[in-house]
């Protein structure tokens, strides 16, 4: 039996998009082969995936998820892509969306090897509230936790979706040197949000933006792309909503793009 991933990559010669050496079939082809009803998950093995309970001075007890690509042992020496999840999600839930399999599939497709990392957020997502400060955890604690596991914690990229996309933008506005590249999926904001008051970081950090045309965040994403000092590249829209069906269709290409910063 041919795997769904095999079908998709085999079909890549028909209207495929290339990004950092990738030949991944677009969402239209995925829907034609039956991959559109549920979120697409690559048929690739998981590597070393760990969920550990950490004590943060800024957040209390939180989970730390790490996912190494299959065949790369414990990930020693690899750079990291830090993922900020959306509202009502958690680090422990992310394997259910296939993210550890995406890590292996992206590396198999040509991305430089990397570790995907995620933690829990706070009571107001990724902003400080009620005595909790997720940004301080990311800034002061996470790099040390990752270095202690042998990863190259000085090479970091940042990816966030929905509330996590908004949090990623706000975090880099405060810490513009923290990440080498930034990927935003449907950042949950509005054009009149205070985040739009200072977008200078989007002129210094390579960034990409993904938001479907039927997403409630579309207007804000368009405004963000238009008002940023440097336009997002890539800037991907297409049909879909604020769902994992749309987001997972973008993730192989996104990981190929975001990890390109590690080779610059």
Buried (B, 14 or more C-beta within 10 A) or exposed (E): EEEBBEBBBBBBEEEBBEBBEBBBBBBEBBBEBEBBEEBBBBBBEBBBBEBEEBEBEBBEEBBBBBBBBBEBEBBEEBBBBBBBBBBEBBBEBBBEBBBBBBBBBBBBBBBBBBBBBBBBBBEBBBBBEEEBBBBBBBBEBBBEBBEEBBBBBEBBBBBBBBBBBBBBBBBBBEBBEBBBBBBBBBBBBEBEBEBBEEBEBBEEBBBBBBBBEBBEBBEBBBBBBEEBEEEBEBBBBBEBBBBBBBBBBBBBBBBBBBBBBBEE
